[in-house]
Amino acid sequence: MDMENNNGVTPETEEETAVAQVTEEILATEEPLDKNVRLLSPARMVLRRFFKSKLSIIGLVMIVGLFLFSWLGPVVYQKWGEKEEDASGKSSYEYVVVDMELEDGTIIQTYQVLERSEKVNALAPMSPEHLLGTDKLGMDVFVRLMYGGRTSLTISLITVFAIMIIGVVFGGLAGYFGGWVDSLIMRICDILMCLPTFPILLIMGSMLDAYDVGSEFRIYYLMMFLTIFSWGGTARLVRGQILSLREQEYMTAAEAMGFSAGRKIFKHLIPNVMPQLIVSMTLSLGSTILYEASLSYLNMGIRAPEAAWGSMINIINEDQNILKNYFNVWGPPGICIIIAVLGFNFIGDGLRDALDPKMKR
């Protein structure tokens, strides 16, 4: 039987009354909320933190500028084509001896003009006709810089997306099922990560030469090789995140409701790994551009007359005079590579900080 005081009120009732009075006093002293104030959604909070970082904005401006330059530039500036040579150099004639006669001890030769050949305007200086001059083949450097950006950025984006898809599938399977599935996939990842990727890519480039693969198809083989040797890191990242997420309460609820394994992996687990994947993808774009540029620079990737930033720099390997005296030929593509790598790294760092719930700005 509950004990009552002299007024007939139980101790529990007194405590509830005191709490209610204190709550009313606190609410009375607080200012009412503005009806126009809205709570930010998680996505808007991430964007707000991202755009507070100056480096993130700088990186975004760099990448957007490169994309506009590469895709819209050729539409606006149509003076020269990607592979069009400037044949405004000095003309030359080729001759052949058609008859020889001996008169008074003198040999008289009769020549015939076979053809008149136009020499390309190679290594022309910067001018209104050629904003960045021409290369040794007489092609406009400025125009090839735009088309080269298309090639380099396309290789990077397609390769990184392919790496993400393969890594998500195998990493999700390894993290969810565990056991022999996990062991098998992780051993494959260990082997791929232990292999010297760049020397193997050089060997693959030599094999393409042995099989006389055309320059227009080398880009597809290059993307395939980069994908095969690079998905292991993404798979390990996804697998580690899923191992920590599959024991959460919502996964227990999904298990109790009888959801299939595919639905639990790709509808509940993978979306929670996406923030880390987005950061990893963004940071990987810079390294993929460097891979493509390095292979093209060593003449193992994309080759002239196909335009790519790395193949445009490759010209200094063949002629050291160009390296010394023609910065306008190899300098601009090198600067574009630096801008692309820095831009993607700045964006990746900004996304990492914005998606981290522990970061306070």
PEVEN-V189285 format. One line per field, one symbol per residue. phi: phi as a letter, one per 30 degrees, with the letter a starting at -180 (. if undefined). psi: psi as a letter, one per 30 degrees, with the letter a starting at -180 (. if undefined). burial: b if it has 16 or more other C-alpha atoms within 10 Angstrom, else e. A space follows every 10 residues. Layout:
phi=???
psi=???
burial=???
This chain:
phi=.ddcdddicd dddddddddd dddddddddd dddddddcdd dedddddddd dddddddddd dedddddddd ccedddccdb cdcdcdccdd dbbcbbdcab bcbhicdccc cbddacccdd ddhdddaedb dcibddcicd ddddddddde ddddeddddd dddddddddd dddddddiid dddddddddd dddddddded dddddddddd chddddcddd ddddddddcb dddddddddd ddddcdcddd dddddddidd dddddcccde edceeddddd dddddddddd ddddddddic cdbdddcaed dddeddddbd ddddcbdddc dedddddddd dddddddddd dddddddddb c
psi=kkkkaffgkl eeeeeeeeee eeeeeeeefk kkkkffkkkk leeeeeeeee ffkeeeeeee eeeeeeeeee efefeejgel legkkjhgak llkklkkfkk ljkhgkkkkk lkjeljkkkl ikhklklfej egalafggkk eeefeeeeee eeeeeeeeee eeeeeeeeee eeeeeeeabf eeeeeeeeee eeffkjeeee eeeeeeeeee ghklffffee eeeeeeeegf feeeeeeeee eeefffglef eeeeeffgll eeeeeffeee fffeeeeeee eeffeeeeee eeeeeeeggf bklkgkklee feffffefjf eeeefiffef eeeeeeeeee eeeeeeeeee eeeefjffkk .
burial=eeeeeeeeee eeeeeeeeee eeeeeeeeee eeeeeeeeee eeeeebeebb bebebbbebb ebbeebbebb eebbeeeeeb ebbebbbeee eeeeeeeeee eeeeeeeeee eeeeeeeebb bbbbbbeeeb ebbbbbbbbb bbbbbbbbbb bbbebbbebb ebbbebbbbb bbbbbbeeee ebeebbeebe ebeeeebeee bbebbeebee eeeeeeebbe ebbbbbbebb bbbbbbbbbb bbbebbeeee beeeeeeeee eeebbeebbb eebeebbbbb bbbbbbbbbb bbbbbbbbbb bbbbbbbbbb bbbbbbeeee ebbeebebbb ebbeebbebb bbbbbbbbbb bbbbbeeeee e
